């Protein structure tokens, strides 16, 4: 699979890993609200609400909650969808391609078959400037996205 763009280390963060689950299950976990709520945020945080309208211009929204009651809402718009291969969304746009007041990133998820039933999983977070990329890395991009990928793999083995 040809990447949509070559990552720029000054602006982009990339998590790439081979996982031992089929990409169809990874895709299902990423595209259905009932599955997102089981793995999408590092524990002990949890998802209390998720809305997905899986089409270009459609909504991707999650409400993450800490054990202390803090909430973080991700609200974005799907840009590109290739079933079982690629999912692109951004918080720079709201559903219907309406501009967001506080853009932070565009995310690209790429899934490729690997070996005997595994998946090459590549997640890229694209940022508008170096400061935003650095802030995201300092927030724990690699640990957080790596942890939720581990949770995703563990979860999809049960569905």
Secondary structure, DSSP 8 states (H G I E B T S, - for coil): ---SS---TTTEEEEEEEESS-HHHHHHHHH-HHHHHHHSS-TT-EEEEEEE--STT-EEEEEEE-TTS-EEEEEEEEEEEETTTEEEEESSEEGGGEE-SS---EEEEEEEEETTTEEEEEEEEE-SSHHHHHHHHHTTHHHHHHHHHHHHHHHHTT-
